[in-house]
Amino acid sequence: MDKAQQRKSTPVFTGFMCYFPRAIRYVAQVSLAGNKQHHEDKPLHWDMSKSTDEKDALARHLLDVAQGVDTDDDDILHAGKVAWRAMANLERTLIALEKEL
């Protein structure tokens, strides 16, 4: 399968966005809050060099959830931060795999 066929056969909207609309919106809000915290004077972006501890941060937020603490000190759900960190870890993993090819 060529790249165009592969791209067209990946159901991004129906296989992801339609499944998790609330979660996607919430993770986008987590992203915006993080940008305001770290780069208030800049447009929304992920500065991949700033935070490289996705797995540790994800685990810390999961521990909070496991202990029954739903929200972080900034009133953002730990589950939302877990999701953001999981996506960041997956993105870094995929980038690394692409570089191996």
N, CA, C and O of each residue as an XYZ file, in Angstrom:
404
protein
N       0.849     -1.171      0.000
C       0.000      0.000      0.000
C       0.901      1.244      0.000
O       1.811      1.366      0.820
N       0.631      2.155     -0.929
C       1.445      3.377     -0.966
C       0.981      4.360      0.108
O      -0.041      4.148      0.761
N       1.746      5.436      0.280
C       1.458      6.395      1.362
C       0.081      7.033      1.225
O      -0.615      7.216      2.223
N      -0.316      7.371      0.014
C      -1.628      7.997     -0.198
C      -2.751      7.040      0.197
O      -3.711      7.440      0.855
N      -2.629      5.775     -0.207
C      -3.647      4.779      0.147
C      -3.679      4.554      1.659
O      -4.749      4.448      2.259
N      -2.505      4.483      2.258
C      -2.427      4.283      3.700
C      -3.071      5.459      4.433
O      -3.831      5.277      5.384
N      -2.750      6.671      3.968
C      -3.319      7.878      4.588
C      -4.839      7.871      4.484
O      -5.531      8.178      5.455
N      -5.355      7.524      3.315
C      -6.803      7.528      3.103
C      -7.505      6.390      3.843
O      -8.694      6.489      4.143
N      -6.779      5.313      4.140
C      -7.408      4.174      4.815
C      -7.350      4.291      6.339
O      -7.863      3.422      7.044
N      -6.734      5.351      6.849
C      -6.653      5.556      8.295
C      -7.846      6.394      8.745
O      -7.948      7.565      8.382
N      -8.749      5.808      9.531
C      -9.984      6.504      9.913
C      -9.793      7.477     11.083
O     -10.301      7.240     12.179
N      -9.067      8.560     10.850
C      -8.775      9.515     11.929
C     -10.058     10.099     12.512
O     -10.213     10.161     13.732
N     -10.956     10.518     11.669
C     -12.202     11.122     12.151
C     -13.131     10.068     12.742
O     -13.506     10.153     13.911
N     -13.507      9.062     11.926
C     -14.491      8.079     12.392
C     -13.916      7.085     13.389
O     -14.656      6.542     14.209
N     -12.608      6.835     13.337
C     -12.008      5.841     14.213
C     -11.342      6.413     15.443
O     -10.823      5.665     16.271
N     -11.347      7.735     15.576
C     -10.737      8.350     16.754
C     -11.564      9.536     17.242
O     -12.076      9.523     18.361
N     -11.690     10.547     16.410
C     -12.361     11.774     16.838
C     -13.822     11.535     17.218
O     -14.309     12.114     18.189
N     -14.513     10.703     16.474
C     -15.920     10.423     16.790
C     -16.068      9.575     18.055
O     -17.108      9.616     18.713
N     -15.045      8.817     18.390
C     -15.097      7.994     19.599
C     -14.902      8.825     20.869
O     -15.534      8.563     21.892
N     -14.025      9.823     20.795
C     -13.583     10.522     22.003
C     -13.697     12.049     21.915
O     -12.731     12.736     22.246
N     -14.817     12.601     21.490
C     -14.877     14.061     21.302
C     -14.647     14.852     22.590
O     -13.948     15.864     22.570
N     -15.215     14.414     23.691
C     -15.025     15.134     24.954
C     -13.579     15.048     25.418
O     -12.993     16.041     25.848
N     -13.016     13.860     25.328
C     -11.632     13.654     25.761
C     -10.665     14.471     24.898
O      -9.724     15.067     25.422
N     -10.886     14.503     23.596
C     -10.009     15.271     22.710
C     -10.100     16.756     23.052
O      -9.081     17.442     23.129
N     -11.319     17.250     23.257
C     -11.482     18.654     23.654
C     -10.768     18.940     24.966
O     -10.100     19.964     25.111
N     -10.916     18.030     25.919
C     -10.313     18.247     27.229
C      -8.782     18.241     27.126
O      -8.122     19.090     27.724
N      -8.227     17.308     26.387
C      -6.766     17.260     26.233
C      -6.271     18.521     25.522
O      -5.178     19.005     25.819
N      -7.047     19.048     24.603
C      -6.680     20.325     23.970
C      -6.659     21.447     25.003
O      -5.813     22.338     24.929
N      -7.581     21.415     25.965
C      -7.576     22.410     27.041
C      -6.354     22.234     27.944
O      -5.768     23.218     28.395
N      -5.969     20.980     28.208
C      -4.754     20.695     28.980
C      -3.545     21.275     28.251
O      -2.670     21.881     28.869
N      -3.506     21.088     26.945
C      -2.416     21.611     26.135
C      -2.340     23.131     26.222
O      -1.260     23.702     26.378
N      -3.486     23.773     26.120
C      -3.539     25.234     26.204
C      -3.084     25.722     27.579
O      -2.334     26.694     27.679
N      -3.535     25.049     28.634
C      -3.126     25.438     29.991
C      -1.619     25.280     30.166
O      -0.978     26.121     30.795
N      -1.058     24.222     29.623
C       0.390     24.022     29.697
C       1.147     25.092     28.941
O       2.195     25.558     29.389
N       0.616     25.481     27.799
C       1.258     26.545     27.019
C       1.224     27.866     27.788
O       2.206     28.607     27.809
N       0.081     28.151     28.419
C      -0.026     29.386     29.210
C       0.948     29.361     30.391
O       1.508     30.392     30.762
N       1.143     28.186     30.973
C       2.049     28.049     32.112
C       3.511     28.247     31.694
O       4.277     28.898     32.404
N       3.889     27.693     30.561
C       5.296     27.691     30.162
C       5.665     28.745     29.123
O       6.820     29.165     29.044
N       4.684     29.174     28.324
C       4.954     30.109     27.220
C       3.801     31.085     27.058
O       3.245     31.206     25.967
N       3.442     31.768     28.104
C       2.260     32.642     28.062
C       2.347     33.685     26.956
O       1.324     34.117     26.426
N       3.556     34.087     26.610
C       3.747     35.144     25.619
C       3.859     34.622     24.186
O       4.085     35.405     23.264
N       3.704     33.298     23.984
C       3.871     32.712     22.649
C       2.611     31.977     22.210
O       1.814     31.546     23.043
N       2.435     31.837     20.901
C       1.291     31.059     20.397
C       1.367     29.606     20.880
O       2.433     29.112     21.247
N       0.237     28.952     20.869
C       0.158     27.561     21.289
C       1.137     26.714     20.478
O       1.101     26.701     19.247
N       2.007     26.010     21.192
C       2.937     25.075     20.561
C       3.476     24.128     21.619
O       3.408     24.420     22.813
N       4.007     23.002     21.185
C       4.620     22.040     22.082
C       6.124     22.199     21.970
O       6.717     21.848     20.950
N       6.732     22.718     22.997
C       8.185     22.847     23.041
C       8.725     21.509     23.530
O       8.832     21.278     24.734
N       9.061     20.640     22.604
C       9.460     19.278     22.940
C      10.751     19.225     23.757
O      11.050     18.207     24.382
N      11.509     20.310     23.753
C      12.761     20.311     24.516
C      12.547     20.644     25.989
O      13.424     20.379     26.811
N      11.397     21.220     26.336
C      11.146     21.658     27.724
C      10.891     20.501     28.671
O      11.461     20.454     29.761
N      10.054     19.582     28.273
C       9.662     18.497     29.163
C       9.811     17.178     28.425
O       9.097     16.901     27.461
N      10.738     16.381     28.889
C      10.999     15.107     28.206
C      10.724     13.909     29.107
O      11.146     12.792     28.806
N      10.023     14.137     30.201
C       9.776     13.060     31.169
C       8.333     12.571     31.113
O       7.692     12.405     32.151
N       7.822     12.341     29.912
C       6.415     11.955     29.753
C       6.039     10.753     30.609
O       5.003     10.761     31.274
N       6.873      9.725     30.596
C       6.512      8.500     31.327
C       6.463      8.741     32.836
O       5.552      8.262     33.510
N       7.432      9.476     33.364
C       7.419      9.762     34.796
C       6.238     10.652     35.172
O       5.567     10.403     36.174
N       5.983     11.686     34.376
C       4.856     12.575     34.666
C       3.534     11.827     34.548
O       2.634     12.011     35.367
N       3.421     10.986     33.531
C       2.219     10.176     33.353
C       2.008      9.297     34.585
O       0.893      9.196     35.098
N       3.076      8.665     35.056
C       2.975      7.783     36.221
C       2.574      8.567     37.479
O       1.766      8.092     38.277
N       3.139      9.763     37.650
C       2.776     10.574     38.819
C       1.286     10.920     38.800
O       0.614     10.846     39.829
N       0.778     11.297     37.632
C      -0.648     11.618     37.536
C      -1.514     10.377     37.737
O      -2.584     10.460     38.341
N      -1.061      9.230     37.239
C      -1.799      7.988     37.463
C      -1.832      7.620     38.945
O      -2.849      7.141     39.447
N      -0.721      7.844     39.642
C      -0.702      7.584     41.085
C      -1.719      8.460     41.806
O      -2.402      7.999     42.721
N      -1.819      9.714     41.398
C      -2.817     10.601     42.003
C      -4.224     10.060     41.763
O      -5.049     10.034     42.677
N      -4.493      9.632     40.541
C      -5.808      9.069     40.216
C      -6.057      7.822     41.066
O      -7.149      7.638     41.603
N      -5.038      6.967     41.184
C      -5.175      5.735     41.964
C      -5.465      6.020     43.436
O      -6.109      5.223     44.118
N      -4.988      7.155     43.912
C      -5.218      7.540     45.310
C      -6.514      8.331     45.482
O      -6.806      8.829     46.569
N      -7.287      8.440     44.401
C      -8.577      9.102     44.483
C      -8.528     10.612     44.355
O      -9.500     11.293     44.679
N      -7.415     11.139     43.891
C      -7.280     12.590     43.696
C      -7.601     12.874     42.227
O      -6.806     12.564     41.339
N      -8.751     13.453     41.984
C      -9.195     13.668     40.601
C      -8.519     14.845     39.917
O      -8.199     14.776     38.730
N      -8.298     15.929     40.663
C      -7.764     17.137     40.033
C      -6.418     17.529     40.627
O      -6.131     17.277     41.797
N      -5.608     18.152     39.784
C      -4.304     18.658     40.181
C      -4.487     20.015     40.863
O      -5.607     20.518     40.956
N      -3.407     20.597     41.332
C      -3.459     21.888     42.030
C      -4.037     23.011     41.161
O      -4.561     23.995     41.683
N      -3.940     22.861     39.847
C      -4.451     23.877     38.926
C      -5.891     23.595     38.479
O      -6.382     24.212     37.534
N      -6.563     22.661     39.165
C      -7.948     22.264     38.878
C      -8.124     21.542     37.552
O      -9.247     21.418     37.062
N      -7.046     21.069     36.972
C      -7.126     20.259     35.756
C      -7.153     18.793     36.172
O      -6.414     18.377     37.065
N      -8.003     18.023     35.525
C      -8.113     16.604     35.850
C      -6.789     15.884     35.607
O      -6.149     16.065     34.571
N      -6.392     15.068     36.577
C      -5.198     14.252     36.386
C      -5.371     13.336     35.172
O      -4.412     13.090     34.440
N      -6.576     12.836     34.959
C      -6.832     11.965     33.808
C      -6.537     12.680     32.495
O      -6.049     12.059     31.551
N      -6.825     13.973     32.422
C      -6.508     14.749     31.224
C      -5.010     14.881     31.030
O      -4.511     14.816     29.907
N      -4.293     15.067     32.138
C      -2.833     15.168     32.052
C      -2.215     13.818     31.702
O      -1.211     13.761     30.993
N      -2.809     12.731     32.197
C      -2.360     11.391     31.818
C      -2.501     11.219     30.308
O      -1.581     10.744     29.642
N      -3.661     11.610     29.774
C      -3.910     11.462     28.341
C      -2.914     12.286     27.525
O      -2.382     11.802     26.527
N      -2.661     13.530     27.946
C      -1.712     14.386     27.214
C      -0.321     13.763     27.231
O       0.355     13.701     26.204
N       0.101     13.303     28.409
C       1.430     12.696     28.530
C       1.522     11.402     27.735
O       2.568     11.112     27.155
N       0.455     10.626     27.698
C       0.454      9.392     26.909
C       0.580      9.712     25.419
O       1.318      9.035     24.702
N      -0.131     10.733     24.950
C      -0.028     11.129     23.545
C       1.370     11.664     23.237
O       1.922     11.389     22.171
N       1.940     12.426     24.166
C       3.292     12.950     23.968
C       4.297     11.811     23.889
O       5.195     11.824     23.048
N       4.144     10.831     24.763
C       5.043      9.678     24.733
C       4.895      8.909     23.420
O       5.893      8.512     22.819
N       3.666      8.700     22.977
C       3.435      7.996     21.712
C       4.032      8.771     20.549
O       4.652      8.177     19.667
N       3.857     10.090     20.531
C       4.409     10.915     19.452
C       5.929     10.793     19.419
O       6.511     10.608     18.350
N       6.572     10.894     20.569
C       8.034     10.759     20.617
C       8.479      9.362     20.150
O       9.476      9.222     19.442
N       7.729      8.345     20.556
C       8.047      6.976     20.155
C       7.951      6.827     18.645
O       8.833      6.234     18.022
N       6.891      7.357     18.053
C       6.705      7.260     16.602
C       7.772      8.034     15.840
O       8.253      7.581     14.801
N       8.141      9.204     16.359
C       9.210      9.983     15.728
C      10.511      9.200     15.757
O      11.234      9.151     14.762
N      10.811      8.589     16.895
C      12.040      7.797     17.012
C      12.033      6.613     16.047
O      13.054      6.302     15.433
N      10.896      5.963     15.916
C      10.791      4.835     14.985
C      10.985      5.279     13.538
O      11.634      4.591     12.750
N      10.414      6.437     13.197
C      10.586      6.962     11.840
C      12.064      7.245     11.543
O      12.532      7.026     10.425
N      12.777      7.725     12.534
C      14.192      8.026     12.345
C      15.015      6.763     12.134
O      16.065      6.803     11.493
N      14.540      5.637     12.673
C      15.236      4.361     12.502
C      15.111      3.812     11.092
O      15.952      3.036     10.639
N      14.055      4.220     10.405
C      13.813      3.686      9.045
C      14.777      4.223      8.030
O      14.697      3.868      6.854
